[in-house]
């Protein structure tokens, strides 16, 4: 399943409901543009401390993401977006 924030509450796409069904059946989620607006990158401080305490080199969004589909149009932007994922390789 691919998730893009624009379809989350869209009546014809119903991504929220699709997401809930996928999680119920333990299916993987692929997030497009994960830090759009900082939604996944900015968690409460207490949560960030837990993540960083376990593995300080990993970014906060990397804990929830299996794959990133980049919408970047040039190489420097793509490198910037994917730089935090290097630790996962």
TISE-203240 format. One record per atom (N, C-alpha, C, CB): residue in three letters; x, y, z. Coordinates in steps of 0.1 Angstrom, whole numbers, padded with zeros to 4 digits, always signed. Each point is the difference from the previous one (the first is absolute). Last residue first. Glycine has a CB too. Layout:
BEGIN
AlaXYZ;...
//
This chain:
BEGIN
Unk+0214+0012+0057;Unk+0006-0008-0010;Unk+0011-0009+0006;Unk-0005+0018-0018;Unk-0020+0017+0041;Unk-0008-0013-0002;Unk+0007-0009-0009;Unk-0021+0012+0005;Unk+0036+0032+0004;Unk+0003-0008+0011;Unk-0007-0014-0001;Unk+0003+0020+0014;Unk-0010+0016-0046;Unk+0013-0007-0002;Unk+0003-0010+0012;Unk+0008+0020-0013;Unk-0046+0012+0008;Unk-0003-0014-0002;Unk+0013-0008-0001;Unk-0021+0006-0010;Unk+0017+0043+0013;Unk-0002-0006+0013;Unk-0002-0015-0001;Unk-0010+0021+0007;Unk+0016+0004-0048;Unk+0012+0000+0008;Unk-0002-0007+0014;Unk+0007+0021-0012;Unk-0039-0009-0026;Unk+0003-0014+0004;Unk+0012-0001+0009;Unk-0009-0007-0022;Unk-0008+0049+0006;Unk-0011-0007+0005;Unk+0004-0013+0005;Unk-0015+0012-0015;Unk+0047+0013-0007;Unk-0003+0007+0012;Unk-0012-0008+0007;Unk+0008+0023-0009;Unk+0005-0036-0034;Unk+0010-0004+0010;Unk-0003+0006+0013;Unk+0017+0000-0018;Unk-0045+0013-0017;Unk-0002-0015+0003;Unk+0010-0004+0010;Unk-0009-0004-0023;Unk+0013+0047+0006;Unk-0011-0001+0009;Unk-0003-0014+0004;Unk-0010+0020-0011;Unk+0045-0012-0020;Unk+0003+0005+0013;Unk-0012+0000+0010;Unk+0016+0015-0012;Unk-0023-0031-0034;Unk+0009-0008+0008;Unk+0003+0006+0014;Unk+0009-0009-0021;Unk-0056+0021-0003;Unk+0014+0001-0004;Unk+0009-0008+0010;Unk-0004+0022-0012;Unk-0045-0019+0015;Unk+0002+0001-0015;Unk+0015+0001-0004;Unk-0022+0011-0001;Unk-0010-0035+0044;Unk+0010+0010-0004;Unk+0003+0000-0015;Unk+0010-0002+0023;Unk-0039-0026+0007;Unk-0006+0008-0010;Unk+0010+0011-0005;Unk-0023-0005+0009;Unk+0027-0047+0016;Unk+0004+0014-0001;Unk-0007+0007-0012;Unk+0022-0005+0011;Unk-0030-0038+0023;Unk-0001+0003-0014;Unk+0001+0015-0002;Unk-0015-0020-0004;Unk+0030-0019+0043;Unk-0004+0014-0003;Unk+0000+0001-0015;Unk+0010+0009+0021;Unk-0014-0050+0020;Unk+0004+0004-0013;Unk-0004+0014-0003;Unk-0001-0023-0009;Unk-0005+0002+0051;Unk+0007-0011-0006;Unk+0006+0004-0013;Unk-0016-0016+0011;Unk+0002+0043+0037;Unk-0001-0001-0014;Unk+0008-0012-0006;Unk-0002+0025+0000;Unk-0003-0007+0047;Unk-0013-0003-0005;Unk+0000-0003-0015;Unk-0010+0013+0018;Unk+0049+0001+0006;Unk-0005-0011+0009;Unk-0014-0005-0006;Unk+0012+0010+0020;Unk+0013+0028-0038;Unk+0005-0013-0005;Unk-0006-0011+0008;Unk+0021+0011-0007;Unk-0029+0036+0018;Unk-0009-0006-0010;Unk+0005-0014-0005;Unk-0005+0023-0007;Unk+0033+0001+0038;Unk-0013-0003+0006;Unk-0009-0007-0010;Unk+0002+0019+0016;Unk+0050-0024-0023;Unk-0009+0011+0000;Unk-0013-0005+0006;Unk+0011+0011-0020;Unk+0038-0032+0033;Unk-0012-0001-0009;Unk-0009+0012+0001;Unk+0001-0025+0003;Unk+0039+0018+0024;Unk+0004+0004-0013;Unk-0012-0001-0010;Unk+0023-0008+0004;Unk-0024-0005+0044;Unk+0002+0014-0002;Unk+0002+0005-0014;Unk+0009+0000+0023;Unk-0034-0042+0002;Unk+0010+0001-0011;Unk+0002+0015-0004;Unk-0007-0024-0008;Unk-0017+0012+0049;Unk+0002-0013-0005;Unk+0011+0000-0011;Unk-0024-0006+0005;Unk+0010+0046+0014;Unk+0006-0007+0010;Unk+0004-0015-0005;Unk-0012+0014+0017;Unk-0013+0016-0044;Unk+0014+0004+0000;Unk+0008-0008+0011;Unk-0006+0023-0008;Unk-0042-0029+0005;Unk+0007-0004-0012;Unk+0015+0002+0000;Unk-0021+0005-0012;Unk-0004+0012+0048;Unk+0000-0015+0000;Unk+0007-0005-0012;Unk-0022+0000+0013;Unk+0016+0046-0010;Unk+0010-0004+0010;Unk+0001-0016+0000;Unk-0004+0021+0014;Unk-0031+0000-0039;Unk+0013+0001-0007;Unk+0012-0005+0009;Unk-0009+0020-0013;Unk-0035-0018+0031;Unk+0001-0011-0010;Unk+0014+0001-0007;Unk-0025+0000-0003;Unk+0014+0034+0033;Unk+0002-0012+0007;Unk+0002-0012-0009;Unk-0015+0009+0018;Unk+0005+0034-0036;Unk+0013-0001+0005;Unk+0003-0013+0007;Unk+0001+0025+0002;Unk-0039-0023-0040;Unk+0002+0006+0013;Unk+0014-0003+0005;Unk-0024-0003+0005;Unk+0023+0004-0057;Unk-0008-0007+0010;Unk+0002+0006+0014;Unk+0002-0021-0013;Unk+0008+0030-0042;Unk-0001+0007+0013;Unk-0009-0007+0009;Unk+0004+0022-0012;Unk+0005-0038-0032;Unk+0014+0004+0005;Unk-0001+0006+0014;Unk+0008+0003-0023;Unk-0046-0016-0005;Unk+0006-0011+0006;Unk+0014+0003+0007;Unk-0011-0014-0017;Unk-0015+0050-0003;Unk-0010-0009+0007;Unk+0007-0012+0007;Unk-0017+0007-0017;Unk+0033+0033-0011;Unk+0006-0004+0013;Unk-0009-0010+0007;Unk+0011+0021+0001;Unk-0017-0002-0046;Unk-0006+0008+0011;Unk+0005-0004+0013;Unk-0020+0003-0013;Unk+0031-0038-0019;Unk-0008+0011-0005;Unk-0007+0008+0011;Unk-0004-0013-0021;Unk+0034-0027+0020;Unk+0002+0011+0009;Unk-0008+0012-0005;Unk+0022-0008+0006;Unk-0023-0035-0030;Unk-0002-0002+0014;Unk+0001+0012+0009;Unk+0008-0022-0004;Unk-0015+0007-0048;Unk+0003+0013+0006;Unk-0002+0000+0015;Unk-0006+0011-0021;Unk-0014-0053+0005;Unk+0006+0010-0010;Unk+0002+0013+0007;Unk-0012-0012-0019;Unk+0009-0041+0038;Unk-0004+0014+0002;Unk+0007+0008-0011;Unk-0003-0003+0025;Unk-0013-0051-0015;Unk+0010+0008-0007;Unk-0005+0015+0001;Unk+0007-0020-0015;Unk-0017-0028+0045;Unk-0005+0013-0005;Unk+0012+0007-0007;Unk-0018+0002+0018;Unk+0003-0057-0004;Unk+0009+0011+0000;Unk-0006+0013-0006;Unk+0019-0017-0001;Unk-0048-0021+0028;Unk+0006+0002-0013;Unk+0009+0012+0000;Unk-0020-0010-0011;Unk-0011-0014+0046;Unk+0015+0000+0001;Unk+0007+0001-0014;Unk-0002-0013+0021;Unk-0046+0016-0009;Unk+0004-0013-0006;Unk+0016+0000-0001;Unk-0022-0001-0012;Unk+0000+0039+0030;Unk-0008-0011+0007;Unk+0006-0013-0005;Unk-0021+0014+0002;Unk+0036+0025-0023;Unk+0006-0002+0013;Unk-0006-0012+0008;Unk+0005+0025+0001;Unk-0024-0012-0043;Unk+0014-0005-0002;Unk+0006-0003+0014;Unk+0002+0012-0022;Unk-0044+0009+0022;Unk-0001-0014-0004;Unk+0014-0006-0002;Unk-0022+0005-0011;Unk+0021+0041+0021;Unk-0005-0008+0011;Unk-0002-0014-0003;Unk-0011+0020+0008;Unk+0023+0009-0043;Unk+0011-0001+0009;Unk-0005-0009+0012;Unk+0009+0023-0007;Unk-0042-0011-0024;Unk+0010-0010-0006;Unk+0011-0003+0010;Unk-0006+0008-0023;Unk-0023+0027+0034;Unk-0007-0013+0002;Unk+0009-0011-0005;Unk-0022+0011-0002;Unk+0037+0033-0005;Unk+0000-0003+0014;Unk-0006-0014+0003;Unk-0002+0025+0005;Unk+0002-0008-0050;Unk+0013-0005+0005;Unk+0000-0004+0015;Unk+0011+0013-0018;Unk-0046+0002-0020;Unk-0002-0006+0014;Unk+0013-0007+0005;Unk-0024-0003-0005;Unk+0006+0025-0039;Unk+0012-0008+0002;Unk-0001-0008+0013;Unk+0014+0016-0014;Unk-0048+0015+0001;Unk+0001-0010-0011;Unk+0012-0009+0002;Unk-0012+0016-0015;Unk+0003+0020+0046;Unk-0011-0010+0000;Unk+0002-0010-0011;Unk-0015+0018+0009;Unk+0055+0008+0017;Unk-0007+0001-0012;Unk-0011-0011-0001;Unk+0020+0010-0011;Unk+0016-0001+0045;Unk-0015+0002+0003;Unk-0008+0002-0012;Unk+0007+0010+0021;Unk+0039-0022-0027;Unk-0003-0005+0013;Unk-0015+0001+0004;Unk+0023+0006+0007;Unk+0005+0007-0048;Unk-0011-0009+0000;Unk-0005-0005+0013;Unk+0009-0006-0021;Unk+0029+0036+0015;Unk-0011+0006-0007;Unk-0013-0009+0000;Unk+0016+0013-0014;Unk+0028-0027+0031;Unk-0009+0008+0009;Unk-0012+0006-0006;Unk+0021+0005+0013;Unk+0001-0051-0028;Unk+0003+0014-0003;Unk-0009+0008+0008;Unk+0009-0004-0023;Unk+0007-0051+0019;Unk-0007+0011+0007;Unk+0006+0013-0004;Unk-0005-0015+0019;Unk+0002-0040-0036;Unk+0007+0013-0001;Unk-0009+0010+0007;Unk+0013-0006-0021;Unk-0009-0051+0023;Unk-0008+0012+0000;Unk+0009+0012+0000;Unk-0019-0012+0012;
//
